[in-house]
Amino acid sequence: MDMDNMFGAGGANNGHGAGGGVIGQFPLEQWFYEMPICTRYWTTATIATSILVQCHIITPFQLFYSFRTVFVKNQYWRLVTTFLYFGPLSLDLLFHVFFLQRYSRLLEESSGRSPARFSWLLLYATTLLLCLSPLLSIPFLGSALSSTLVYIWSRRNPETRLSFLGLLVFTAPYLPWVLMAFSLVLHGTVPKDEICGVIVGHIWYFFSDVYPSLHNGQRPLDPPQFWRNLFERESTDTGTQPINNEIAAAAAPEVR
C-alpha cells in the first residue's frame, strides 16, 4: 500500500533533499537524510526500540512511564522511552511511524528547520503529556505526542484536502478526528491517548497562532532566549540568518 496515497499531504523532492538527501542515494537512504534532525532522531529511536523489543533484548515493561517508577525508583530513562515505543513490529507500527515522520517533519520544516523552535515544542508537549499521564493512566505516550503534532499541523493548514483510502475526502482540520475514528474501529476502544494529544496540541495552537493576534503579538509559548542560544549559536557563527519568529504553515499540495 502506498501510504502517501492513503493520507496525502506532502511536497515533491528535488535533487537535493531538504535535509541533505542527494541524487544517487537509495530511496530509503534519501528519505532518511531528507528528514530534519529532530524528526530523524525520533523516527530512528522509535524503530530501534521496536526492534529491540521484538528481539527480546528489552521488554515493554522497561519502557512505560509511571510516576512511581520514575521518581521513587529513579528509573529516569522512562521519561524518554515512553515516547518511543508504539508496539511490536507490525502494520500498526508502520502506520504510527508514517504519521510520526510525516507531520513531525512538516512542522519542523515549517519552523525554518530550527532545532530551537521545534525542540521547544517537543519539550512543551512531552512535559504536559507526562503531567497528564498519571491522571489518565496512559503508560505509553508516543501516540499522544504524535497526535499533538498532527493536530497542530492540521489547524495550520485548513485548506489542505486529504483523502482516506481514496474513499473519504476531507480538509486537514478533520484529520485528527478521522484518525481517532480509524483507531476506534481498529482497536475497539476510545483512543484516550490521541484525545489527550489533541488537547495538548490545541493549547499550543491557541497560544502560538490565535492568542498573539488578540494581545499585540505576545507569544507566551515561544522559546526563551537561552534556549534559542543553545541551538542557534552555531548558525550565527556560520553566518546563517536567524530563524523568523513566526512559524509559517507547512506547505502541502491538494490531494486529488
PAZAPA-4460 file (N, C-alpha, C; in steps of 0.05 Angstrom, whole numbers, plus 32768, in hexadecimal, padded with zeros to 4 digits):
% residues 256
    n_x    n_y    n_z   ca_x   ca_y   ca_z    c_x    c_y    c_z   seq   type   mol
   8011   7FE8   8000   8000   8000   8000   8011   8019   8000     1      M     A
   800B   802C   7FEE   8019   8045   7FEE   800C   8057   8003     2      D     A
   801A   805B   8019   800E   806A   802F   800C   8087   8029     3      M     A
   801C   8091   8016   8019   80AD   800E   7FFE   80B1   8000     4      D     A
   7FF4   809D   7FF3   7FDA   809F   7FE6   7FC3   809B   7FFA     5      N     A
   7FCA   808F   8011   7FB5   808B   8025   7FAF   80A5   8033     6      M     A
   7FC3   80B4   803C   7FC0   80CE   8047   7FD5   80E0   803A     7      F     A
   7FCE   80EB   8023   7FE2   80FB   8015   7FE3   8118   801F     8      G     A
   7FFB   8122   8025   7FFE   813E   802E   801A   8147   802D     9      A     A
   802A   813E   8019   8046   8145   8019   804E   8151   7FFF    10      G     A
   8066   815D   7FFF   8070   8169   7FE7   8083   8156   7FD8    11      G     A
   808A   815D   7FBF   809C   814D   7FB0   80B8   8153   7FB7    12      A     A
   80CA   8140   7FB4   80E6   8144   7FBA   80F5   814B   7FA0    13      N     A
   810A   815C   7FA3   811B   8161   7F8D   8135   8152   7F8F    14      N     A
   8149   8159   7F7F   8162   814B   7F7F   816F   814B   7F9A    15      G     A
   8170   8162   7FA8   817B   8163   7FC2   8164   8166   7FD6    16      H     A
   8161   8152   7FE8   814B   8152   7FFB   814E   8168   800F    17      G     A
   8138   816F   801C   8138   8185   802F   814B   817F   8046    18      A     A
   8150   8166   804C   8161   815F   8062   817C   8154   8059    19      G     A
   8183   8155   8040   819D   814D   8038   819D   8135   8025    20      G     A
   8185   812B   801D   8185   8115   800A   818F   811E   7FEF    21      G     A
   819D   810D   7FE1   81A8   8114   7FC7   81A2   80FF   7FB2    22      V     A
   81A4   8107   7F99   819F   80F4   7F83   81B4   80DE   7F85    23      I     A
   81AB   80C5   7F80   81BD   80AF   7F81   81BA   809E   7F9A    24      G     A
   81AC   80A8   7FAE   81A7   8098   7FC6   8190   8085   7FC1    25      Q     A
   8190   806F   7FD0   8179   805D   7FCF   8161   806C   7FDA    26      F     A
   8148   8065   7FD1   8131   8074   7FDA   812E   8075   7FF8    27      P     A
   8132   805E   8006   8130   805E   8023   8145   8070   8030    28      L     A
   815D   806F   8026   8173   807F   8030   816D   809D   802C    29      E     A
   8163   80A4   8014   815C   80BF   800E   8145   80C9   8020    30      Q     A
   8131   80B8   8024   811A   80BF   8035   8124   80C5   8051    31      W     A
   8137   80B5   805B   8142   80B8   8076   8151   80D2   8079    32      F     A
   8163   80D8   8067   8173   80F0   8069   8164   810A   8063    33      Y     A
   814E   8108   8055   813E   811F   8050   812E   8129   8068    34      E     A
   812B   8117   807C   811D   811F   8094   812D   8133   80A4    35      M     A
   8121   8148   80AF   8130   815A   80C1   8138   814B   80DA    36      P     A
   814B   8157   80E9   815A   8148   80FD   8148   813D   8114    37      I     A
   8136   814D   811F   8125   8143   8135   8114   812B   812C    38      C     A
   8107   812F   8115   80F6   811A   810A   8106   8101   8104    39      T     A
   811E   8104   80F9   812F   80EE   80F2   8136   80DD   810B    40      R     A
   813F   80EB   8120   8146   80DD   8139   812E   80CF   8145    41      Y     A
   8117   80DC   8146   8100   80D0   8152   80F7   80B8   8142    42      W     A
   80F6   80BA   8128   80EE   80A3   8117   8101   808C   811A    43      T     A
   811B   8091   811A   812F   807C   811D   812D   806F   8138    44      T     A
   812A   807E   814D   8127   8073   8168   810E   8062   816B    45      A     A
   80F9   806B   815E   80DF   805B   815F   80E2   8040   8152    46      T     A
   80EE   8040   813A   80F2   8026   812C   8106   8014   813B    47      I     A
   811B   8020   8145   812F   8011   8154   8123   8005   816D    48      A     A
   8112   8014   817B   8106   800A   8194   80F4   7FF2   818E    49      T     A
   80E4   7FF3   8179   80D3   7FDC   8172   80E3   7FC4   816A    50      S     A
   80F9   7FC8   815C   810B   7FB1   8154   8117   7FA5   816D    51      I     A
   811F   7FB5   8180   812B   7FAA   8199   8116   7F9A   81A9    52      L     A
   80FE   7FA3   81A9   80E8   7F94   81B6   80E2   7F7A   81A7    53      V     A
   80E1   7F7C   818D   80DC   7F65   817C   80F1   7F4F   8180    54      Q     A
   810A   7F58   8184   8120   7F45   8188   8123   7F3C   81A5    55      C     A
   8111   7F45   81B6   8111   7F3E   81D3   812A   7F47   81E1    56      H     A
   8136   7F5D   81D7   814D   7F69   81E5   8143   7F7A   81FC    57      I     A
   812D   7F88   81F8   811F   7F97   820D   8101   7F8F   820C    58      I     A
   80F2   7F97   8220   80D6   7F91   8221   80C6   7FAB   8224    59      T     A
   80AD   7FAC   821C   809D   7FC4   8220   809B   7FCC   823D    60      P     A
   809E   7FB9   824F   809C   7FC0   826C   80B3   7FD1   8275    61      F     A
   80C8   7FD2   8265   80DF   7FE4   826C   80DC   7FFF   825F    62      Q     A
   80C7   8003   8250   80C5   801C   8240   80AE   802E   8248    63      L     A
   8099   8023   8254   8081   8034   825A   8087   8048   8270    64      F     A
   8076   805D   8271   8079   8072   8285   8065   806F   829B    65      Y     A
   806E   8071   82B3   805C   8075   82CA   806B   8086   82DE    66      S     A
   805C   8096   82ED   8069   80A8   8300   807A   8099   8314    67      F     A
   8071   8083   831E   807F   8074   8333   8099   8068   8328    68      R     A
   8099   805C   8311   80B2   8050   8306   80C7   8065   8301    69      T     A
   80BE   807D   82F8   80D2   8092   82F2   80DC   80A0   830A    70      V     A
   80CA   80AA   831B   80D2   80BC   8330   80D6   80AE   834B    71      F     A
   80CD   8095   834E   80D3   8086   8366   80E9   8072   8362    72      V     A
   80E8   8064   834B   80FD   8050   8345   8114   805C   8334    73      K     A
   8112   8076   832D   8127   8084   831F   812E   8078   8304    74      N     A
   8119   806F   82F6   811D   8064   82DB   8116   807A   82C6    75      Q     A
   8128   808D   82C4   8123   80A6   82B6   8122   80A2   8297    76      Y     A
   812D   808C   828D   812D   8087   8270   8110   8085   8266    77      W     A
   80FD   807E   8278   80E1   807A   826F   80D5   8095   8266    78      R     A
   80E0   80AB   826F   80D6   80C5   8266   80DA   80C8   8248    79      L     A
   80EC   80B9   823C   80F2   80BA   821F   80E5   80A2   8211    80      V     A
   80E9   808B   821C   80E1   8072   820E   80C2   8070   820B    81      T     A
   80B3   807D   821C   8096   807D   821A   808D   8089   81FF    82      T     A
   809E   809A   81F4   8097   80A7   81DA   80A2   8098   81C2    83      F     A
   80B0   8083   81C7   80BE   8074   81B1   80B1   805A   81AA    84      L     A
   80A1   804F   81BB   8096   8034   81B6   8079   8036   81AD    85      Y     A
   8074   802C   8195   8059   802C   8189   804E   8010   8186    86      F     A
   805E   7FFC   818F   8055   7FE0   818D   8069   7FD0   817D    87      G     A
   8065   7FB6   817B   8078   7FA4   816D   8077   7FAA   814F    88      P     A
   8089   7F9E   8140   808A   7FA1   8124   8070   7F96   8118    89      L     A
   8061   7FA8   810A   8047   7FA0   80FF   803E   7FB6   80EC    90      S     A
   8027   7FB1   80DF   801C   7FC5   80CE   8013   7FDE   80DE    91      L     A
   800A   7FD9   80F6   8003   7FF0   8108   801A   8002   810D    92      D     A
   8032   7FF6   8112   804A   8006   8116   8051   8015   80FD    93      L     A
   804E   8009   80E6   8054   8017   80CD   8043   8030   80CA    94      L     A
   8029   802E   80D0   8017   8045   80CF   8021   805B   80E2    95      F     A
   8028   8053   80FA   8031   8067   810E   804B   8075   8105    96      H     A
   805E   8066   80FA   8077   8071   80F1   8072   8084   80DA    97      V     A
   8060   807C   80C8   8059   808D   80B1   804E   80A8   80BA    98      F     A
   803B   80A8   80CC   802F   80C1   80D5   8043   80D1   80E6    99      F     A
   8052   80C3   80F6   8066   80D1   8107   8079   80E1   80F5   100      L     A
   8086   80D3   80E2   809A   80E1   80D2   808E   80F5   80BF   101      Q     A
   8076   80EF   80B5   8069   8101   80A2   8063   811C   80AE   102      R     A
   8054   811D   80C4   804B   8136   80CF   805F   8143   80E1   103      Y     A
   8070   8133   80EE   8087   813E   80FC   8099   814D   80E9   104      S     A
   809E   8140   80D2   80B0   814C   80BE   80A4   8166   80B3   105      R     A
   808A   8166   80AD   807D   817E   80A2   807E   8195   80B6   106      L     A
   8079   818F   80CF   807A   81A5   80E3   8096   81AF   80E7   107      L     A
   80AA   819C   80E8   80C5   81A4   80EC   80CF   81B5   80D5   108      E     A
   80C8   81AD   80BD   80D1   81BC   80A5   80C3   81D8   80A4   109      E     A
   80AA   81D9   80AD   809C   81F3   80AC   80A6   8206   80C1   110      S     A
   80B5   81FC   80D5   80C0   820E   80EA   80DC   8218   80E1   111      S     A
   80E2   8215   80C7   80FC   821E   80BD   8111   8209   80C2   112      G     A
   8108   81F1   80CA   811A   81DB   80D0   812E   81E3   80E6   113      R     A
   8125   81F4   80F8   8135   81FC   810F   8131   81E8   8125   114      S     A
   8146   81DA   812E   8142   81C8   8145   8138   81D6   815E   115      P     A
   813E   81F0   8160   8135   81FE   8178   8117   81FF   817A   116      A     A
   810A   8208   8165   80ED   820C   8166   80DE   81F1   8168   117      R     A
   80E5   81DE   8158   80D7   81C5   8157   80DD   81B5   8171   118      F     A
   80F6   81B5   817A   80FC   81A6   8192   80EE   81B2   81AA   119      S     A
   80E9   81CD   81AA   80DA   81D9   81C0   80BD   81D0   81BF   120      W     A
   80B2   81CD   81A7   8097   81C1   81A4   8096   81A5   81B0   121      L     A
   80AA   8195   81A9   80AB   8179   81B4   80AE   8179   81D2   122      L     A
   80BE   818B   81DD   80C2   818D   81FA   80A8   8194   8207   123      L     A
   809A   81A8   81FC   8080   81B0   8207   806C   8198   8207   124      Y     A
   806A   818B   81EF   8056   8176   81EC   805D   815E   81FE   125      A     A
   8076   8156   81FF   807D   813F   820F   8079   8144   822D   126      T     A
   8080   815D   8236   807C   8164   8252   805F   8163   825A   127      T     A
   804E   816F   8249   8031   816F   8250   8025   8153   824F   128      L     A
   802D   8143   823C   8023   8128   823A   802C   8117   8251   129      L     A
   8045   811B   825B   804E   810D   8272   803E   8114   828B   130      L     A
   8036   812D   828D   8025   8136   82A3   8009   812A   82A2   131      C     A
   7FFF   8127   828A   7FE4   811C   8287   7FE3   80FE   8288   132      L     A
   7FF9   80F0   8282   7FF9   80D3   8281   7FEF   80C6   829A   133      S     A
   7FF9   80CD   82B2   7FEF   80BF   82CA   7FD1   80C3   82CF   134      P     A
   7FC6   80DA   82C6   7FA9   80DF   82CA   7F98   80CE   82B8   135      L     A
   7FA2   80C7   82A0   7F93   80B8   828C   7F9C   809C   8289   136      L     A
   7FB0   8094   8298   7FBB   8079   8297   7FC4   8071   827A   137      S     A
   7FD5   8082   826F   7FE0   807D   8254   7FFE   8077   8258   138      I     A
   8006   805E   8256   8022   8057   825C   8035   805E   8245   139      P     A
   802B   805D   822C   803B   8063   8214   8030   807B   8207   140      F     A
   8041   808F   8202   8038   80AA   81F9   8040   80B1   81DD   141      L     A
   804B   809D   81CE   8053   80A3   81B2   803C   80AB   81A1   142      G     A
   8026   809D   81A2   800F   80A3   8192   8003   80BE   8199   143      S     A
   8004   80C5   81B3   7FFA   80DF   81BC   800B   80F6   81B1   144      A     A
   8025   80F2   81B2   8037   8107   81A7   8034   810A   8189   145      L     A
   8031   80F3   817B   802C   80F4   815E   8012   8102   8158   146      S     A
   7FFD   80FD   8168   7FE4   810A   8163   7FE5   8128   8168   147      S     A
   7FF6   8130   817B   7FFA   814D   8180   8005   815A   8167   148      T     A
   8019   814E   815A   8025   815A   8142   8011   815A   812B   149      L     A
   8003   8144   8128   7FEF   8142   8112   7FDA   8158   8115   150      V     A
   7FD1   815C   812E   7FBC   8171   8133   7FC7   818D   812C   151      Y     A
   7FDF   8193   8135   7FEA   81AE   812F   7FED   81B2   8111   152      I     A
   7FF7   819E   8103   7FFA   81A0   80E6   7FDF   81A4   80D9   153      W     A
   7FCB   8194   80E1   7FB1   8195   80D4   7FA4   81B1   80D8   154      S     A
   7FA7   81BD   80EF   7F9B   81D7   80F4   7FA9   81ED   80E4   155      R     A
   7FC3   81E9   80DE   7FD2   81FE   80CF   7FCF   81FA   80B1   156      R     A
   7FC1   81E5   80A9   7FBD   81E1   808C   7FA0   81DB   8087   157      N     A
   7F8E   81EE   808D   7F71   81E9   808C   7F67   81E3   806F   158      P     A
   7F75   81ED   805B   7F6B   81E9   803F   7F76   81D0   8032   159      E     A
   7F89   81C2   803E   7F94   81AA   8032   7F80   8194   8032   160      T     A
   7F7D   8187   801B   7F6A   8171   8018   7F79   8157   8019   161      R     A
   7F6E   8144   8028   7F79   8129   802B   7F65   8114   8024   162      L     A
   7F6E   80FC   801E   7F5C   80E6   8018   7F64   80CE   8028   163      S     A
   7F51   80BF   8031   7F55   80A6   8040   7F4E   808E   802F   164      F     A
   7F62   807E   8027   7F5E   8067   8017   7F50   806D   7FFC   165      L     A
   7F52   8086   7FF4   7F45   808E   7FDB   7F27   808F   7FDC   166      G     A
   7F1B   808C   7FF4   7EFE   808B   7FF7   7EF3   80A4   8004   167      L     A
   7F01   80AD   801A   7EF7   80C3   8029   7F0A   80DB   8025   168      L     A
   7EFF   80F1   801B   7F0E   810A   8016   7F06   811E   802B   169      V     A
   7F19   812B   8037   7F13   813F   804C   7F2A   8153   804E   170      F     A
   7F25   8169   805B   7F3A   817D   805F   7F4A   8176   8078   171      T     A
   7F62   8182   807A   7F76   817A   808E   7F6B   817C   80AB   172      A     A
   7F5C   8191   80B2   7F53   8192   80CE   7F44   817A   80D8   173      P     A
   7F39   816A   80C6   7F2A   8151   80CE   7F3D   8139   80D2   174      Y     A
   7F56   813C   80CA   7F68   8126   80CB   7F6A   8119   80E7   175      L     A
   7F6E   8128   80FD   7F70   811A   8117   7F57   810A   811E   176      P     A
   7F40   8114   8116   7F27   8105   811C   7F24   80ED   810B   177      W     A
   7F2D   80EE   80F2   7F2C   80D7   80E0   7F3F   80C1   80EC   178      V     A
   7F56   80C9   80F5   7F69   80B6   8101   7F5D   80A9   811A   179      L     A
   7F50   80B9   812A   7F43   80AE   8142   7F2E   809A   813B   180      M     A
   7F1D   80A0   8127   7F09   808D   811F   7F15   8073   8114   181      A     A
   7F2B   8076   8105   7F39   805F   80FA   7F44   804E   8110   182      F     A
   7F50   805B   8125   7F5B   804D   813C   7F44   803F   814B   183      S     A
   7F2E   804C   814E   7F17   8040   815C   7F0D   8027   814E   184      L     A
   7F0C   8028   8134   7F03   8010   8124   7F18   7FFA   8126   185      V     A
   7F31   8002   8124   7F47   7FEE   8123   7F4B   7FE0   813E   186      L     A
   7F49   7FEF   8154   7F4F   7FE4   816F   7F37   7FE0   8180   187      H     A
   7F20   7FEC   8179   7F08   7FE8   8188   7F07   7FF7   81A3   188      G     A
   7F19   800A   81A7   7F19   8019   81C0   7F1D   8037   81BA   189      T     A
   7F13   8047   81CC   7F15   8064   81C8   7F33   806C   81CA   190      V     A
   7F3E   8079   81B6   7F5B   8080   81B7   7F60   8098   81C9   191      P     A
   7F61   8093   81E3   7F64   80AA   81F5   7F80   80B7   81F3   192      K     A
   7F94   80A7   81E9   7FAE   80B3   81E5   7FAE   80C8   81CF   193      D     A
   7F9F   80C1   81B9   7F9C   80D4   81A3   7F8C   80ED   81AB   194      E     A
   7F77   80E8   81BB   7F67   80FF   81C5   7F79   8111   81D6   195      I     A
   7F89   8105   81E7   7F9B   8115   81F8   7FAF   8125   81E6   196      C     A
   7FB9   8118   81D1   7FCB   8126   81BF   7FBE   813E   81B1   197      G     A
   7FA4   813B   81AA   7F95   8151   819D   7F92   8168   81B1   198      V     A
   7F8D   8162   81CA   7F8A   8178   81DE   7FA4   8187   81E1   199      I     A
   7FBA   8178   81E3   7FD5   8185   81E6   7FDB   8195   81CD   200      V     A
   7FD5   818A   81B6   7FDA   8198   819D   7FC9   81B2   819A   201      G     A
   7FB0   81B1   81A4   7F9F   81C8   81A2   7FA9   81DF   81B3   202      H     A
   7FB4   81D8   81CB   7FBF   81ED   81DC   7FD6   81FB   81CE   203      I     A
   7FE8   81EB   81C2   7FFE   81F7   81B3   7FF4   8208   819C   204      W     A
   7FE2   81FD   818D   7FD8   820C   8175   7FCB   8226   817E   205      Y     A
   7FBB   8226   8193   7FAD   823E   819C   7FC1   8254   81A4   206      F     A
   7FD5   824D   81B5   7FE7   8261   81BF   7FFD   8269   81AA   207      F     A
   8000   8259   8195   8014   825F   8181   8008   826C   8168   208      S     A
   7FEF   8266   8162   7FE3   826F   8149   7FCB   8281   814C   209      D     A
   7FBD   827F   8162   7FA5   828F   8167   7FAA   82A5   817B   210      V     A
   7FB5   829E   8191   7FB9   82B2   81A7   7FC9   82CA   819E   211      Y     A
   7FDF   82C7   818E   7FEF   82DF   8187   7FDF   82F5   8179   212      P     A
   7FCD   82ED   8167   7FBD   8301   8159   7FA9   830F   816B   213      S     A
   7FA4   8305   8182   7F91   8311   8195   7F9F   8321   81AA   214      L     A
   7FBA   831D   81AD   7FC8   832A   81C3   7FE2   8337   81B9   215      H     A
   7FE0   8347   81A4   7FF6   8357   819A   800F   8347   8194   216      N     A
   800B   832F   8188   8022   831F   817F   8030   8310   8195   217      G     A
   8026   830F   81AD   8034   8300   81C2   8031   82E2   81BD   218      Q     A
   8048   82D4   81C0   8049   82B8   81BB   8054   82A9   81D3   219      R     A
   8043   82A2   81E6   804C   8298   8200   805A   827C   81FE   220      P     A
   8056   826D   81E9   8062   8253   81E7   807B   8253   81D4   221      L     A
   8084   826A   81CC   809D   826B   81BD   80B4   8263   81CE   222      D     A
   80C9   8256   81C2   80E0   824E   81D2   80EE   8266   81DE   223      P     A
   80F7   8264   81F7   8106   827B   8203   8121   827E   81F5   224      P     A
   812E   8295   81FA   8146   829B   81EC   815D   8288   81F2   225      Q     A
   815E   827E   820B   8174   826C   8212   8172   8252   8202   226      F     A
   8159   824A   81FC   8154   8231   81ED   815C   8236   81D0   227      W     A
   8156   824D   81C5   815E   8253   81AA   817C   8254   81A7   228      R     A
   8189   825F   81BB   81A6   8262   81BB   81B3   8246   81BA   229      N     A
   81A7   8233   81C7   81B3   8218   81C8   81B5   820C   81AC   230      L     A
   81A1   8212   819C   819F   8205   8181   81A8   8217   816A   231      F     A
   81A5   8231   816E   81A9   8242   8157   81C4   8250   8157   232      E     A
   81D4   824B   816C   81EF   8258   816D   8200   824F   8155   233      R     A
   81FE   8235   814F   820D   822A   8138   8205   8237   811E   234      E     A
   81EA   823B   811B   81E0   8247   8102   81EA   8264   80FF   235      S     A
   81EB   8272   8116   81F5   828D   8115   8212   828E   810F   236      T     A
   8222   827C   811A   823E   827B   8114   8245   8276   80F7   237      D     A
   8234   8267   80EA   8239   8260   80CE   822C   8273   80BB   238      T     A
   8220   8288   80C6   8214   829D   80B4   81F8   8297   80AB   239      G     A
   81EB   8283   80B7   81CF   827D   80AF   81BD   8291   80BB   240      T     A
   81A9   8299   80AC   8195   82AD   80B5   8185   82A1   80CC   241      Q     A
   817E   82B1   80E0   816D   82A7   80F6   8153   829D   80EC   242      P     A
   8148   828A   80FA   812E   827F   80F3   8118   8293   80F8   243      I     A
   8106   8296   80E5   80F0   82A9   80E8   80DF   82A1   8101   244      N     A
   80D7   82B5   810F   80C8   82AF   8128   80AD   82A3   8123   245      N     A
   80A2   82A8   810B   8088   829C   8104   808C   8281   80F8   246      E     A
   807B   826E   80FF   807C   8253   80F3   8068   8253   80DC   247      I     A
   8073   824F   80C4   8062   824E   80AC   8053   8234   80AC   248      A     A
   803C   8233   809F   802D   821B   809C   803C   8208   808A   249      A     A
   803C   81EE   8091   804A   81DA   8080   803C   81D8   8065   250      A     A
   804B   81D9   804F   8040   81D8   8035   8038   81BC   802E   251      A     A
   8021   81B9   8022   8017   819E   801A   8004   81A1   8004   252      A     A
   8008   8193   7FED   7FF7   8197   7FD6   7FDC   8188   7FDA   253      P     A
   7FC8   8190   7FCB   7FAF   8183   7FCD   7FB0   8167   7FC1   254      E     A
   7FA3   8154   7FCF   7FA3   8139   7FC5   7F8A   8135   7FB4   255      V     A
   7F8E   812A   7F9D   7F78   8126   7F8A   7F72   8108   7F88   256      R     A
***
